[in-house]
Amino acid sequence: MSDMQFGAQTEISNMCGVTLMNTPVGRVVADVMGSKDGVELVEYPSMIRVDGTRLLEFDYAELTDALGQEFDGSVFEEISSTHYGRMVHLDDRTLLFANPEDAAEYIGFDLLAQS
């Protein structure tokens, strides 16, 4: 039985993503994100996976405009469940990074080797 049968891979995927609830708000957020380059949606009856290459940026102003109502970090937390990649919440957006090195400036990750 090969490792690939169970999806085991050793290379870096360069992907990140989040699962959104399939609600009216989650649907609009998924549609906005799905229109961006490098973003793919996978829809299920009760949830929508949003997968992106390297970086997903949930811009609150853009999402507020699309929804016609305020969108912020608390709304993001309410409609999202699982995620993969490094998640960073800022006042005006939520970012998901595929690689921790790309999030270094936000998470205090030191890229320089210490001797």
C-alpha atoms as an extended CHARMM CRD file, in Angstrom:
* protein
*
       115  EXT
         1         1  MET       CA              0.0000000000        0.0000000000        0.0000000000  PROA      1               0.0000000000
         2         2  SER       CA              1.5790000000        3.3090000000       -1.0590000000  PROA      2               0.0000000000
         3         3  ASP       CA              1.7210000000        6.4680000000        1.0570000000  PROA      3               0.0000000000
         4         4  MET       CA             -0.0250000000        8.3640000000       -1.7410000000  PROA      4               0.0000000000
         5         5  GLN       CA             -3.1220000000        6.2570000000       -1.2160000000  PROA      5               0.0000000000
         6         6  PHE       CA             -3.6420000000        8.2030000000        2.0240000000  PROA      6               0.0000000000
         7         7  GLY       CA             -2.4610000000       11.5320000000        0.6370000000  PROA      7               0.0000000000
         8         8  ALA       CA              0.9300000000       11.6450000000        2.3460000000  PROA      8               0.0000000000
         9         9  GLN       CA              3.1940000000       14.1570000000        0.6130000000  PROA      9               0.0000000000
        10        10  THR       CA              6.5980000000       15.4200000000        1.6460000000  PROA      10              0.0000000000
        11        11  GLU       CA              6.9170000000       18.5140000000       -0.5390000000  PROA      11              0.0000000000
        12        12  ILE       CA              5.7020000000       21.9820000000        0.4360000000  PROA      12              0.0000000000
        13        13  SER       CA              2.2430000000       22.6770000000       -0.9700000000  PROA      13              0.0000000000
        14        14  ASN       CA              2.4920000000       26.5040000000       -0.9090000000  PROA      14              0.0000000000
        15        15  MET       CA             -1.2270000000       26.4690000000       -0.0740000000  PROA      15              0.0000000000
        16        16  CYS       CA             -3.3230000000       27.9100000000        2.7370000000  PROA      16              0.0000000000
        17        17  GLY       CA             -7.0360000000       27.9500000000        3.3520000000  PROA      17              0.0000000000
        18        18  VAL       CA            -10.0440000000       28.3050000000        5.5710000000  PROA      18              0.0000000000
        19        19  THR       CA            -13.4430000000       26.6660000000        5.8760000000  PROA      19              0.0000000000
        20        20  LEU       CA            -16.4060000000       29.0530000000        5.9330000000  PROA      20              0.0000000000
        21        21  MET       CA            -19.9510000000       28.3040000000        7.0280000000  PROA      21              0.0000000000
        22        22  ASN       CA            -22.3230000000       28.1990000000        4.0600000000  PROA      22              0.0000000000
        23        23  THR       CA            -24.5350000000       31.0250000000        5.3320000000  PROA      23              0.0000000000
        24        24  PRO       CA            -25.5840000000       34.1850000000        3.4760000000  PROA      24              0.0000000000
        25        25  VAL       CA            -22.5350000000       36.0330000000        4.8570000000  PROA      25              0.0000000000
        26        26  GLY       CA            -20.1780000000       33.0930000000        4.2690000000  PROA      26              0.0000000000
        27        27  ARG       CA            -21.4830000000       32.7630000000        0.7090000000  PROA      27              0.0000000000
        28        28  VAL       CA            -20.7080000000       36.4180000000       -0.1220000000  PROA      28              0.0000000000
        29        29  VAL       CA            -17.2440000000       36.1850000000        1.4470000000  PROA      29              0.0000000000
        30        30  ALA       CA            -16.5320000000       33.0050000000       -0.5390000000  PROA      30              0.0000000000
        31        31  ASP       CA            -17.7260000000       34.6460000000       -3.7760000000  PROA      31              0.0000000000
        32        32  VAL       CA            -15.4590000000       37.6650000000       -3.2090000000  PROA      32              0.0000000000
        33        33  MET       CA            -12.4780000000       35.4550000000       -2.4090000000  PROA      33              0.0000000000
        34        34  GLY       CA            -13.2230000000       33.0390000000       -5.2680000000  PROA      34              0.0000000000
        35        35  SER       CA            -12.9450000000       35.8860000000       -7.7810000000  PROA      35              0.0000000000
        36        36  LYS       CA             -9.2740000000       36.4320000000       -6.8690000000  PROA      36              0.0000000000
        37        37  ASP       CA             -6.3500000000       34.9130000000       -8.7580000000  PROA      37              0.0000000000
        38        38  GLY       CA             -4.9870000000       31.7260000000       -7.2410000000  PROA      38              0.0000000000
        39        39  VAL       CA             -8.0610000000       31.1000000000       -5.0750000000  PROA      39              0.0000000000
        40        40  GLU       CA            -10.2290000000       28.0070000000       -5.4250000000  PROA      40              0.0000000000
        41        41  LEU       CA            -13.5760000000       27.2730000000       -3.7950000000  PROA      41              0.0000000000
        42        42  VAL       CA            -14.8250000000       23.8070000000       -2.9070000000  PROA      42              0.0000000000
        43        43  GLU       CA            -18.4810000000       23.8040000000       -1.9010000000  PROA      43              0.0000000000
        44        44  TYR       CA            -20.2510000000       21.3980000000        0.4210000000  PROA      44              0.0000000000
        45        45  PRO       CA            -23.8400000000       21.6080000000        1.7210000000  PROA      45              0.0000000000
        46        46  SER       CA            -22.9090000000       23.2760000000        5.0170000000  PROA      46              0.0000000000
        47        47  MET       CA            -19.4530000000       24.7140000000        4.3370000000  PROA      47              0.0000000000
        48        48  ILE       CA            -17.2320000000       26.2850000000        1.7030000000  PROA      48              0.0000000000
        49        49  ARG       CA            -13.4930000000       25.6940000000        1.5430000000  PROA      49              0.0000000000
        50        50  VAL       CA            -11.4460000000       28.6450000000        0.3670000000  PROA      50              0.0000000000
        51        51  ASP       CA             -7.9630000000       27.5450000000       -0.7130000000  PROA      51              0.0000000000
        52        52  GLY       CA             -5.2600000000       29.8880000000       -1.9550000000  PROA      52              0.0000000000
        53        53  THR       CA             -1.7350000000       29.8190000000       -3.2530000000  PROA      53              0.0000000000
        54        54  ARG       CA              0.8250000000       31.4660000000       -0.9380000000  PROA      54              0.0000000000
        55        55  LEU       CA             -1.4830000000       34.0830000000        0.6430000000  PROA      55              0.0000000000
        56        56  LEU       CA             -5.1700000000       34.6870000000        1.2930000000  PROA      56              0.0000000000
        57        57  GLU       CA             -6.1350000000       38.2400000000        2.2160000000  PROA      57              0.0000000000
        58        58  PHE       CA             -9.5870000000       38.8980000000        3.6410000000  PROA      58              0.0000000000
        59        59  ASP       CA             -9.8530000000       42.6930000000        3.2960000000  PROA      59              0.0000000000
        60        60  TYR       CA            -12.5800000000       43.9130000000        5.6540000000  PROA      60              0.0000000000
        61        61  ALA       CA            -13.3950000000       47.0740000000        3.6440000000  PROA      61              0.0000000000
        62        62  GLU       CA            -13.8220000000       45.0370000000        0.4620000000  PROA      62              0.0000000000
        63        63  LEU       CA            -16.0220000000       42.5100000000        2.2610000000  PROA      63              0.0000000000
        64        64  THR       CA            -18.0610000000       45.2710000000        3.9480000000  PROA      64              0.0000000000
        65        65  ASP       CA            -18.7610000000       46.7580000000        0.5020000000  PROA      65              0.0000000000
        66        66  ALA       CA            -19.7820000000       43.3750000000       -0.9400000000  PROA      66              0.0000000000
        67        67  LEU       CA            -22.0500000000       42.5540000000        2.0140000000  PROA      67              0.0000000000
        68        68  GLY       CA            -23.5880000000       45.9820000000        2.4800000000  PROA      68              0.0000000000
        69        69  GLN       CA            -22.9640000000       45.6300000000        6.2190000000  PROA      69              0.0000000000
        70        70  GLU       CA            -19.9810000000       45.8500000000        8.5360000000  PROA      70              0.0000000000
        71        71  PHE       CA            -17.4470000000       43.0440000000        8.2330000000  PROA      71              0.0000000000
        72        72  ASP       CA            -14.6180000000       42.7590000000       10.7670000000  PROA      72              0.0000000000
        73        73  GLY       CA            -12.5560000000       40.1880000000       12.6230000000  PROA      73              0.0000000000
        74        74  SER       CA            -15.4270000000       39.1070000000       14.8430000000  PROA      74              0.0000000000
        75        75  VAL       CA            -17.6000000000       38.3470000000       11.7960000000  PROA      75              0.0000000000
        76        76  PHE       CA            -14.6900000000       36.4510000000       10.2230000000  PROA      76              0.0000000000
        77        77  GLU       CA            -14.3520000000       34.3440000000       13.3840000000  PROA      77              0.0000000000
        78        78  GLU       CA            -18.0960000000       33.7170000000       13.4320000000  PROA      78              0.0000000000
        79        79  ILE       CA            -18.2660000000       32.3410000000        9.8700000000  PROA      79              0.0000000000
        80        80  SER       CA            -14.9640000000       30.4390000000        9.7990000000  PROA      80              0.0000000000
        81        81  SER       CA            -13.9970000000       27.1730000000       11.4070000000  PROA      81              0.0000000000
        82        82  THR       CA            -10.8540000000       25.2880000000       10.4800000000  PROA      82              0.0000000000
        83        83  HSD       CA             -7.8910000000       26.7290000000        8.6330000000  PROA      83              0.0000000000
        84        84  TYR       CA             -4.4290000000       25.7320000000        7.5220000000  PROA      84              0.0000000000
        85        85  GLY       CA             -1.4870000000       28.0390000000        7.1400000000  PROA      85              0.0000000000
        86        86  ARG       CA             -0.3500000000       30.8090000000        9.4520000000  PROA      86              0.0000000000
        87        87  MET       CA             -3.3000000000       33.0980000000       10.3070000000  PROA      87              0.0000000000
        88        88  VAL       CA             -2.7150000000       36.7200000000       11.2520000000  PROA      88              0.0000000000
        89        89  HSD       CA             -5.5610000000       39.0240000000       12.3440000000  PROA      89              0.0000000000
        90        90  LEU       CA             -5.0570000000       42.7530000000       11.8370000000  PROA      90              0.0000000000
        91        91  ASP       CA             -7.4940000000       45.6050000000       12.4560000000  PROA      91              0.0000000000
        92        92  ASP       CA             -8.4440000000       45.8830000000        8.7840000000  PROA      92              0.0000000000
        93        93  ARG       CA             -7.8970000000       42.3640000000        7.4200000000  PROA      93              0.0000000000
        94        94  THR       CA             -7.1170000000       38.7350000000        8.1260000000  PROA      94              0.0000000000
        95        95  LEU       CA             -4.1830000000       37.1080000000        6.3380000000  PROA      95              0.0000000000
        96        96  LEU       CA             -3.4080000000       33.4310000000        5.8430000000  PROA      96              0.0000000000
        97        97  PHE       CA              0.1280000000       32.5400000000        4.7970000000  PROA      97              0.0000000000
        98        98  ALA       CA              1.1310000000       29.2010000000        3.3100000000  PROA      98              0.0000000000
        99        99  ASN       CA              4.6900000000       29.5610000000        4.6310000000  PROA      99              0.0000000000
       100       100  PRO       CA              5.5790000000       30.8630000000        8.1180000000  PROA      100             0.0000000000
       101       101  GLU       CA              8.5740000000       32.6860000000        6.6470000000  PROA      101             0.0000000000
       102       102  ASP       CA              6.2070000000       34.9140000000        4.6650000000  PROA      102             0.0000000000
       103       103  ALA       CA              4.4450000000       35.8910000000        7.8960000000  PROA      103             0.0000000000
       104       104  ALA       CA              7.6980000000       36.5860000000        9.7650000000  PROA      104             0.0000000000
       105       105  GLU       CA              7.1590000000       40.3370000000       10.1490000000  PROA      105             0.0000000000
       106       106  TYR       CA              3.7160000000       39.7710000000       11.6990000000  PROA      106             0.0000000000
       107       107  ILE       CA              4.5040000000       36.8790000000       14.0570000000  PROA      107             0.0000000000
       108       108  GLY       CA              7.9870000000       37.7920000000       15.2260000000  PROA      108             0.0000000000
       109       109  PHE       CA              9.5780000000       34.8460000000       13.4330000000  PROA      109             0.0000000000
       110       110  ASP       CA             13.3360000000       35.4790000000       13.2050000000  PROA      110             0.0000000000
       111       111  LEU       CA             14.6240000000       34.4820000000        9.7790000000  PROA      111             0.0000000000
       112       112  LEU       CA             18.2850000000       34.9490000000       10.7530000000  PROA      112             0.0000000000
       113       113  ALA       CA             20.1890000000       32.0170000000       12.1890000000  PROA      113             0.0000000000
       114       114  GLN       CA             21.5190000000       32.7100000000       15.6810000000  PROA      114             0.0000000000
       115       115  SER       CA             24.9600000000       31.4690000000       16.6380000000  PROA      115             0.0000000000
